[in-house]
């Protein structure tokens, strides 16, 4: 059959493309050959939301900085993202281009072919086929056989990101040039090339030829081309990504103080909008002085009434209150970074939501009303807030940033960028692939009082420290600041006494709660675990679960859960304290493996890090109290 790169049966949606068909990734084409994606083309007909390009680029650069920092922590002085623009480049953001993909360009790869005849088995490197002209796979040059010939499914990969076909040797010690592959062994290291003329055996190995590779060990790992570590895609799931309209609001110099003031409860939503939209008023000095005198005299209600009438927001007063509460200068880059973190959740709360109070008001019959009256008690018993709700159209953008080979983390491999041109005349840039979509999501804020008690009972922090900070959320913000996530990204639990330990454990609790609820939702929502994803809001002690655009589709399934069986979902999560591999899992893995808390990579935002059923149910020896302990 003639090679046809335009196969209509290979249509895929954008979400599938960014999961399975990224540049550099190989896949089994339906036409019967193995192909490699060369580049993704721009979707010229995309009519979705106008995403703010600068926001996406900054999030990608932040991800790269985290990857580099984690790599340096493992090997001092190393750069685990050497091909990305450097942090020292002031114009680094200009080297990026954001692309919403609409086309996939691929090629046949690897072009190493094996003859199917039992008496032959010759392996050779074929020429690149001409579309519509050359048959693929080609005839064997040794025996002329055609039927059943196929590409060799094995490749070599290196931790710097280099990949190579499993080429046969050029010749044996006796000068012969035809080889077959003996791959009957169960381990790659026992594979052998066999000379078809003299039978001389040669090892199957290859060295990295990447000139920019910084690793001293050049040995490349043999892998099946579709193995999970042959191409590991890395990216970010961003909720409620900034649009161009929102970016204009953020350019307002009062934006940082307004966001932090709203989060602290110093100003209302309406006052926030007045500030960031530029709707401020000039207030006479005597009014300002009167308000201050009233506050000094303890007449807070009168001062508040006067302030609401004459000066909706006094900017200097707001900045002072925010600075004292958080220990930050509202004009600093740190404060702006923190405001960006907190603003995401604020905008989620402004979306159209359906909560328990509305369900109770609009119940269609007494039975439903009785069901909804039970919801708050069930949520409270599980340590979840009564503000749990459905967000009808949660804007979600997945941003593909790069990939690694032979490893999943900076400790194991380099992060490699996608490089290319968005058009023939454009310069080559580092490409970021964005997939914006909308989905209904269940939003679960966590009970902050219960979190505080859990932390105090486990000696992670004292109650006085939390009180002095103004509560667990403000304590967490003090600990994280405009964090790049260092305190959340430890591969293993920090040692006792380490300053990051309390934050690490708190994040682990939030992450474990999210996974346990997602697993319960997979039973009652009609979605499988692979079709659901989580999104964590660590600064706000909340998480969301939403359909990720996988193969399953069930219109309104999340709303149905909220309306019909939210209590059953939450109860299932609390009651499901066992694992297929217990007691070994609970004792040696702290209750976290693929039989319980661990989820597929499509579902977990944080690579299954820092999960433990001990966080939820307590440790077997009783030394750690679980979040769902009845005595908490």
N, C-alpha and C positions, 0 to 999 in steps of 0.2 A: 504494500500500500504506500502511495506517495505521501511524504510528510506534509501535513497541513497544520500550520501554527494557529489558524483561525478556526477553532473547533467550537461550534455553537453550543455544544453540550456542556461547556466549561463555564457557563455563566454563574457568577457568585455575587452575593451582596458584599457591601464594603466591610462589614464586620467580619465575615469569613475570610476576606482577603487579608485583613490586617492580623488575623490569627494564624492563617495557614499559607499565605502566598506573599510573603515579604521578599524584598530584594535579597538575593543570596540564598534563599531557601529553595530546596528541591521538593518535588512532589510527583506522585504517580499520575500522569495525565490519562484522561479517559480514552485517548486515542491509542494507548498501549505502550507508551514510552515514559521514561523519567525525564523531567524537565527542571530547569532552574529559572527562577524569576530574575530578570535583569533589572527592571525598573518598573515603578508604578507611574502611570500617566495621570495628569490632572483631570478631574471631572469638570468639563467645560459647561455642563448643564446643571451644576449644583445650585439649588435655590434655597438652601437652608439658612440658618442664622448666620449673620456676619460676625464671625469670631474675631476677637482682637488679637492680631498677629503678635504684638509685643508681649502680651500676657502668656501666650503659648510658648514663645521662645524663652522667656524668663523661667517658666516652669521646667522646660527641657534643660536649660543651663544649670538650674538648681539640681536636677536629677544627676547630671554629669558631675557636678561638684561633690555630691554625696558619694558617687561611685569612686571618684578619685580619692576622697578622704578615707573611705573604707579600705581602699587598696594600700594607701600609705600607712594606715594603722597596722596592716598585715606585713608589709615590706616597706621599711622606711626609705623614702626617696623615690619610690616607684611611681609610675604614671599608668594607671589601668585604663585610661581613655586617651591614648596618645594621638589619635587622629581627629579628635574633636578640637575646636578652637580653644586656645589656652585661656585660663582665668586672667592672665596678665594683659591680654589684648583688650584694650578699651572699646574696640569696635567689634568684639566677638559676636554680638548679636546680629551684626550685618552679614555674617557668614552663613546664616540659617535661612531657610525658605520653608514655609508651611504649605503643604499640598493636601488637598482633599482628593484622594485617589478615585479614579473612575475607569482606568484601563490597566491591564497587566501585560507586560511584555516579557516573554520567556524564550528560552532556547533549549534544544536538546542537550542535556548534560547529566552525567558524564558520557562522553562518546567512546567509552571503553566497552566493547561488545564481546560476548562469549558465544561460541558455536554450540548449538544444542545437540549435535550428533554425539552419541555415546562414545564412539571410537575416535572422536576428534577433541572437542572441548577447547579449541584454540581461542585465546584471548588476544584481541588486537585493538588498536586505536583507530576508529573510523573517521572519515572526513565529515565535515559539517554538511548535512544534507541541504539541497536547494529546495525551497518550498514548491510543491506542485510538480517536481521533476524527479527527484531521487527517492527511491524506496527506502523505508526504514522499518526494521533494521536491515542492514545490507547483507549481501551474501558473504560467507566465510571465505577469506582469501586462501585458506589452506585446503579446504575440501569442496568448496563451492556450495555448501549447504545453505538453505535460506529459511526453511520452515522452523520456527521455534527459537531462532536466534534472539537474544535479548541483551540489554545493557547489564553490565556488572553493577550490582546493587550496593557495593561497598565503596567508601571514600575515605580519605585521610583528612583529619582536622587538627588544628593546633590552637592553643589557648590564646594566641595573638589574634585569632580570627581567620587565619589562612585556611583554605580548603583546597584539596587536590583530588582528582580521580585516582583510583588505584591502578596506576599504569603498570603494565608488565615490564620486566627488565629489558634493557636494550639488547643484551646478549649474555650468554653463559660463559664461563671461563674457556670453553672450547670454541667460542665464536658463533654459536648457533643463536638464532633470533626468534624462534617460535616457541611460545610457552602456553601451558594450560595452568589453571589454578586448582590446587588441591585444597578445598575448603570443607572437607568432611569432618574435621575436628570441631569440637565444641567451643574452642577458644581461638581468638584471632591470632594469638602469639604462636599457635601451632599450625597456622595456614602455611602453605609452601607453594612457590612457583616451581613448576616442573618443566624442564626442557623437553620439547616434543621429539627432539632428535636423539639426544643421548641420555635423557632421564635425570640430568643433574638437578638437584634441588637447591632452591634459593629462598632466603627468608623474605617475608612480606613486610617491608618497612619503607618509610619515606621521611625525608627531612624537610623542615620548613624553609622555603626560599624567599620569604617576605623580607625585603631589605630593611624595613623599619621595625622588625621584631626585636624586642629588647630582652627576650627570655634566653638565658644561656642554654637551656635544654631545647634543642631543635627537633626532637623526636615527635612525629605526628601520630595521633591516635587513630587506629583503624575503626571505622564505625559503619553501621548500616546507614544509608543516606537519609533515611527517615527517622533515625534515632532521635530521642528527645534532646540530647546534647549536641547533635550535629548543627543545629541552628536554634538558639534560645532567644526569642524576641523579648525586648525590654521596652517598657513604656509606662505611661501614667494614665489612670482613669481620673478625669477631672469633672467634678459636678458643678453645674451652673457656671460654666466658663464665661469669663468676662466678654461681653459683646462690645462692639465699637461704641455703642451708646453708653454703656456702663464705664468704658474706659475714659470717656469725657468727664463723667462724674468723678472718677478717681484722680483726674488731673487737678481737681480743685485743691488748693493748698490747705483747706480745712478738712479734707477727707479723713486723714488719719485720726485727728482728734474726734471727729464725728463718729467714726466706727467704734473707737475704743470707748467713747462716752456712751454710745448706745449699748454696747456689750455690758458695761458696768451698771447700766440702769440710770445714768445721770441725765439722759435725754430720751425723749420719745421717738417713735418712728417718724412722726410728722416733723419734729424738730430736726431729726437727721436729714430729712429731705430738704428742709429749708436751708440748712447749712450747705449741703453739697450741691444744691441747685443755685446757690448764690443769692437766695432770698433773705437777706439780713436787713436790719433797720438800724438807723442811728438813734441812740437812746440818750436823753439829756443826762448830764453828769449828776444832777441832784437826785434823779431816780436811782441811778446806780448806787449812790452813797446811802440813800434811804434803805435800799435792800440790804446792804452790808450791815448797817446799824441794827436792823431788825434781826438779822441772823446772829450777830454778836450778842444780842439781848435774848436770844432763845426764841424769838417769835418766828419760827420757821414756817408755819402755815401762812401767816400774813406776808412774809417775804416771798414765799412761793407764788401766792396769788398776784402780788405786784410784778414779779418777774414774768409770769405768764401773760400779763396784760401789756406790759411795756417792752419787754425784751425777751422774746421766745428763747434765745440762747445768747448768753454772754460768752464770747469765745475765750477770752483770757481766763475767766472763771472756770470754764470747762477744761481748758488745758491744764490749769493748776490741779483740779480734782483728779484728772486722769493721771497726771504725772506722779502725784502722791500715792495713788492707789496701786499703780503698776511699777513705780520706780523707773519710769522711762521719760525721756525728753520727747514730746510729741513731734518735734521737728527732725528727729533722728531717723536714719535708715532702719535701725532696729525696730522703732515704733511703727514705721510704715510696713515693714515686713510682717509684723504681728497683726496689723490692721488687715492686711491682705488675707491672712489665714482666717481671721474671725469673720471677715466679710462674706466668705462663701456660705457659711451656715446662716448668716443673717438673711441673705437673699433667698436661700431655700425656704426659710420661714415665711417669706413674702409671697411664695407661690400659692396657687390654689390648693387648699388642703381639706381633707375630710377627717374630723376627729371624733372621739367618743362622745363629747357633749352634743354635737350635732346629730349623731346617730340616735342618741336618747331623745332628743326633741322631735325628730322626724320618724320615729319608729312606726311601722305600718300597722302593728297589732300588739296586743298585750304580751304575747310570747316573745316578740322581738325586743320589746322594751325591757322585759325581765332579763333577757340575755345581755343587753347592753348595760344594764345596771350591775351585772356581775363583772364586767370587764375591768373597772378600776381596781377592784379587790384582787383579781387575778394578776394584773400588771404590778400592783404594789407588792404582792407576795413574791414576785419574781425580781423585784428590785428595778422595775422599769417604770418610767414616768407615765402619769395619766395623759401626758401630751402626745403619746404615741398616736400616729396618724398616717393617712394615705396622702402622698403627693401625687396628683394626677398625671402631670407631665413634667417629670424631672429632667432637665437638660443634662445630658451626659456626653462627654467627649473623651474618646480614647486617643491618646497621642503616642504613636510609635516613634521611639527615639533611636534605637539601635539594636544590636544583637551581640551575642557572644557564642563561642563554640567550646565544647568540651567541659563547660562549667556554667553555673547559674549565678555566681556572685563574684564580687571584685577579688575575693580571696582565691578564686579559681581561674579567672580568665579576664581578658580585656573586653571593654565595651567598644564596639565597632560602629561607626556611623553609616548612614545611608548617604552616598554621594551621587550626585548627578545633576543634570540640567533640566529645568522645567520646560524649556523650549530650545530649539536648535541654536538660536543666537544668544541665549542666556549664558552667563558664566556658570561654572560648576560650583555647587554649594552643598552644604550639609542639609539634607532634606529631613523634614519632620512630617509624618503622615497623620492626618487628623480624621477622625470618624465621629462627627457630631450626630446625635440622635436624641430621642426622648423616650422615656419609659415611666410607667407608674411604679412607685416605690413605697414601701412601708418604712417609715421613719421611727426609730426607737431611741428617744432620749433616756438616759439612765438616771435612776434615783440618786441624786448627789449626796443626800444625807446618808443613805445606806453605803455608798462608796466610801464616805468619810469614816463610818463605823468599821468597815472592812479593813481599811488601811490602818486605823488605830489598833484594832484587835490583832493585826499581824505585825505590829511594831515597825511599820514602815514610816510612820510619821506620828507626831503627838497631836492630840486634839488642840492643844494650845497653839501649836504652829499653824494649824488649819484656821483656827479662829483669828489669829493675828493677821493672816493673809486675806481674810474676808471670805473663806470658804474653799472647798477643794478645787473648784474651777480656777479661781484666781491664784491659788497656790500652784496649780499646774502651769498656768501661764508664766508665773515667776520662774518656775524651773526650766521651762522650754524656751521662753522668749521667742524671738523670730527664728526658731530653730530650723536647721537644715536636717533635723531628724536624728542627730547623733544619739540622743538618749533613747530613741525608740528602735534603733537599728542594730543593737548588739545581737550577735548570733547566739550567744549563750548568756545566761543570767549573770549580771555583774556580781562580784564578790560582796559578801556582807560588809557594810560600811562604805561601799562605793557610792558617790553622790548621785549616780544615775539609777541606782537600784529601785528607789520608790517609784520613779516615773516608769521605769521598765516594767515593774509589776502592775502598775495601774493600766498601762497600755495593754499588757497581757490579759488583764481581766476584761477590758473592753473588746479586745480581739476574740477572746474565747467566747464571750457572750454572743458576739455577732455570728460566729460559726455555729454555735449551738442553736440559735434561732433560725439560721438559714437551713440547717439540716431538718429542723421540724417543719419549716415552710415547704421544703421539697416533698414532704409527705402529703400536705393538705392543700397545696396551691395548684397542683397539676404540672408543675415544672420539675425537671430533674435538677440535681445538684450542679451539673455542668451548665445548665441554662440560667442559673441564678448567680449574682455577684453581690459583693458587699462594698460599701463605701464607709470609711471610718472618719468621724469628726472628732479627733482626740481632744482638741482644745475645748470642745463643747460637750464632751462625754456623751456622744450620741453615735449611732450608726444607721445606715440605710441598707435595705436589701431590695434588689430590683432585677428584672429579667435582663440578661446581657445580650440578647439578640442571637442566641444559639439556635439549635435546630427546633426546639420546642416553641410553640406559640399558643397562647391561651388568652384571648382578649378579655380584659377585665378580671383576670384571676386574682390579682392582689386586692382589688376592691371586694371581690367575693369573700376572700379570707377575712377582711376587716368586718364585713357585714354579717358573716355567718359563723365563723369558727376561730376568731382570734384567741379566744380563751383556750380552745383545744390546742392550738399551736404553742402558746406560751406554756401550758401545762405539760405538753409533750417534751418541750425543751428542758423543763425543770426536772421531770421524772426520769429522763433518759440518762442515767448516770453510769451505764455499763458500756463495755466494749467487747467485741468478739475475741480480743486477745488478752483480756483480763484473766488472772491478776497481773500477768507480766507487764502489760501496758501501763496500768495504774502505778505500779511500783517503779519500774525502770525508766519509763518515758514520761512520767508525770501525767499519764492519761492523755497522750496526744500522739496518735498515729493514724494511718489511713483507714483504720477500722472505726474511728470515732471522730475526733475534732478536725483532722486534716481534710482539706477539700481539694478538688481539682484546681489546676492553675488558672482556669478561666473564672473561677469563683472567688479566689482569695486575692485581695489587694496587696497583701504583705508577705507573699511567698511562704505562708504557713509558719511564720516566725512567732515565737513567744506565745505558744498555745499550751494550755494546761487545764485538765479537769480539776487539778488541785485548786485553781483559782475559784472554781465554781462549787465544788463539793468538799473541799478540804483534802489534806494529805492523809494517807492511810495510818500514819503514826499519831495523828492529831496535833502535830506541831504547827500546822497552818490551817486557818479557818476559811472555809469556803464562803463565797458570796451568797449562796443559797442555804447556808446553815440556819436552821430555824431559830437559833438563839441570837442571831445577829440583829 
